């Protein structure tokens, strides 16, 4: 491109980047009625055909003006949607001074009479703030404005790009911009909230009161996950008061032991609750930094001690948020949507928290996508697209980058020169006379270059949003297909990232293959323990995993409940009531799957399951148990429905019970089997050898005696 500048995206392209397939365009034909008839004649004439576009987004819809071209109507609809979202397509063209001016203007518009009745989620926050009592009446937390208005976020990023990684700077930047509107906005330096200086006109407030009727007696609570700052304390199920007559941010602040909602920090969306609603993390604002880091907006002296107490870093909340969170935190799904004044909420469980934790790593993304948190694992090898199950490595890498606020992966594909079969033969002869060290190096080079017409090699670069390099990953090996090269380099990058996350595999002791622990409903055709399924095969299984507790073991590994003196009967009965796993055996189902496929030999399945399956025949059933490693607890809580009960069971000495039924086996293809011993595969070598001799002999006729190849 001339000038080397970055191309400006059209409004429709920006909508596609943000919403993808969720943005639905519908074109409507409109006929101009101004020229619908001929003057002086009763003969109607059809006017020119115009086009009107209806754009439906997840939370609202827009309708374009009428245009002569369909594309123009689509761009108009996309531009209207961006305007509603507060997004300006040419953000990169703004200077810092222009961004400041636009930020000040946007804040002023948010507190205008017009915006109070708008369909924007911030409009609902403003109307809810008017129902607050006392000095907080009409005040909107700055964290709400910074979180739910993308235009303000965009301007803050232009003013200071570091706000991407430090959300506190967004709040201080908004406060600094609001200070320039002292005649219109009240921005207290000690409270992170804004309110309009002059009250809204009474007629507007009364009109809103008649339009939006609230039942102050309606008492409602929504379940949320409470994440203590102290890592020794468990994540618990909590409830937030979201009664109709109360601003929900104040309810969250009360649970966090804060004064009001202005002291609550709101994170970006992290994951989804059970019904698909988005979750956010709510925590205390430790301090307010100015955009130039020259000053701090401190709290009142009475709050200094509580600030010190809550300034401790919350490791678990920081992990799922990707930013430093201080003090206790709440994971909840509550907020306002477009075109709605009703509070949208969904219950968030402790299981939701652990699933979000699981989804932070490449391995966890794959587990959740396959709906097999305990059984599935991210494979360490990509063989063919037909054998791969679940999301492809490239798609997982994109999801991982989006999850961690990284730029889109940048792939670079290169091709290899041709290497003829005669060159391979010469290399083979040379290999025989080389020394052992040289032979090893030559063999390594030989493996990297296939005897094909061409090959593909891929490199991927992972960058931050500010273009800093996070990872550069490339492959020495060439692949026959371009997609195979892309998928393999993506998988290599994913495996590299996986090293920086906690182990997410249930990989305890090896399965116990004794007769007591392994049973089958049909005798195996081969000797027990002999591998009958080769690598490269795709198997289909039905499995279930359960947590089993033996009553002979207590939570501290002591005596069974039946032992001990009579004087301890009362104490033991109380312990049994609190911990049911001490008084009776139990087997609780954690995870099951009626049918799941995986490729053997790529690490796509729990090693205990794969080891057992490779020794089975179709229709055979096997069961065994293993002990649990410490890392398995988080995965079990991410899969279990009743986290309270499973926590109780995990406090004992449980085992993980496996039940497996082998449904089917698809063996590897002939070419795949040959590739393990011959490179290139033997079938390709035969074809190339035959073609070479046909050309050398200038043969005009070919006789096939039954062992020829159709590719000839």
Phi, psi and omega in degrees: 000140182298137179082346178068013182281162179283127182296141179279127181283143176284161178305320180294323179294322179293319177298320179295321179298322186273327188240340179058231182289349179283350175267114186247121179258135176229122183266132178242131177277132181233129180259130182291122182273353182291336179237043186279351181216162179267132180300131178082355181238149179270012182269116179290145178235133181287127181284176180296145182275125176247167183233138178234133185252133174252117180253119180254118175253166184305328187245350177196173179223157177224159179233130183279173170285178180271134181225160179282338181241144180296319183297324179294322179292324179293317179295324178295316179297318179296322179293321177296321179294319178296323179295321177293324180282350181077028182251130177256123185302325184262051180300322185291343182276349182282139171276171180297318179296320178295323178295320176298314180298318180292324178295316178297317179295323180293318179297319179296321180293324181299327180261021178276166178297322183295317185288336183301327181258015184285166180274357179296143178306328178295329176299320177293323177296319179297317180293323177292326180293332178292342179270357177289154184256158175072213182292342182277354183300124179084354181274132179248127178303138179296328179298328177292314180297317182291330184276318191259004175240105184292333180293318177296319177300317180297320179293322179295326179292326177289319180294317181213101183300341183287352179295343179300325182254355181226094184294340179295330180292331178296316181297313182293327178293318178296320178297320180293321178291321180293332179296339178281354179247044186298335178279350186235326185239140173261114180236101181284135180290348182255353181229129182276064177212157180234146173213159180286139183291313178262142182296154176294150177305139184299325181294326178290317180295319179293321178296320178292325180294325179281329180284318183247101182263129181242140177264103183294343180272354182286107182261121181225149175224144179241139180285144180213165178260122180265123185249100180294151177292324179289118183295343179283339180274146184276156173286129187240159174280133183228177179223140180244135179281115179237040180302152187300323183276012185229143177286124189296333178295328176290326176295321177293318179298321180298319180291332178271007180061041177250164185294308179202184185295342180291344180262010183257130174267139180246131180273175170290172177292137186251319183192197182234147177280189187299324183262007175103357179288149183282143179255149174226159179257131180243131182209174180282146174278112184292322178196161179248117181263145172282159185294337179257009177059022182270344181208167178231145176262104186269161177277180180290158181301326181293340181264359185296316182293318179293328178296318179296321181294323186265002183276000177292143183285133177266102187296317183291318178292322179295326181296313183280341182268332183081008178219160181291123176246133183245140180078186178292157182220160179233130174260115186219161176236091183206143180162181180258150178245172176297147174058027181213136175260354179277140179288124179266128182211160177211149181285134177248129182255172175296327176300322178300318179299313183290330177289324176295319176301317180297320183284002179281339183255157176302320179297318180293322177301317180293318180300312182293321180297326180274357181056040179215074187296321181271327188271319187277155175217151176295120182299152177265000182214137174250113182266294178220156179296327182291333180269344182284140177238141182093185180297142181290155181306321180298319179293321178296320180296321177296317178297320180296316180296319178295321180297325184255019175058041175258161178290164178300140178302137181254109183261138175232120183252132176237159181249158181257151175289163181288140173233115186284166180293326179295326177294324179294319179297318179296321178296324180294318179293321179295327182296329183290329185262354179283157174290172184296318182291313180295324181296321179296318179294319181294321180295323180295319178293322181298322181293333185280341184241111182284155176275058183243173177295324176201163178218165183237139175232142186232147175231142178233139177240130177252122183239158171281173178296336178267015174072019173278140184283127175261317183205136170240120186231131180220163180244140174279334186281144175262147181238151181293325182248142180296320181297323178297322178295318180295315182293322181290320179289328175295317179295322178297319178294320179297318180293327177292316178295328182297336180294340184264009178239157179298153179296129183243031181243141175277086189234068180274221180289160179293154181301145178274114186263019178289163182297333181286331186258343182238124180230151177225148178268352174223139180292142179286145182287334181250182179291142183295135180091353180272131181291124182247348180243126185273162175298145182096346177284146175255118183251153177239127183227160168244131185217163171214144178237130183230154176260120183247137180239129178268127182295347181285347182245129176267178183295334179255013177074021183270211185284163177285160183300335183284346183265163178113172183278165180292333181295344181259011184297318182295318180296317182294322180294324177293319179296321180295324180291323181282327184234090186297339182289349180274344188248345180207152178286149181211147175228112184246126180291131178257311187209142177211158180210125182290329177200126177215140181250151174203158180267129181287138175092004180246002180075024183278355183223155175315129186300330177294318180293314182296320180298320180288320184295322183294347179255009184252167173244162183300133182090355182275146180244140179221148175218143179199175179222156178224159174281162184258130171282166182297326184291346184284342185299315181297321179292321179296318179290335176283340181256335186283150178272322181253091184291330180296313181294317183291330173298320179295318180293323181290341179287344177272216177237069185281164172238158178260116182266128179253136171229123188228137173235121180277116184269324183190162180221131173245113183291160178293153179291162180299319180296322179294320180293320179294325183297337180288339183241336183233139178221112000291171181306151185301323180298321179290323178296320179298316181296313181296322179295318179294317180298320181300314182287329177296318180290320181294324181271358181051041182290140177255347181228140180235125179256126180258117181263021175104354180237020180281182181237139180295337181287348177286000000 
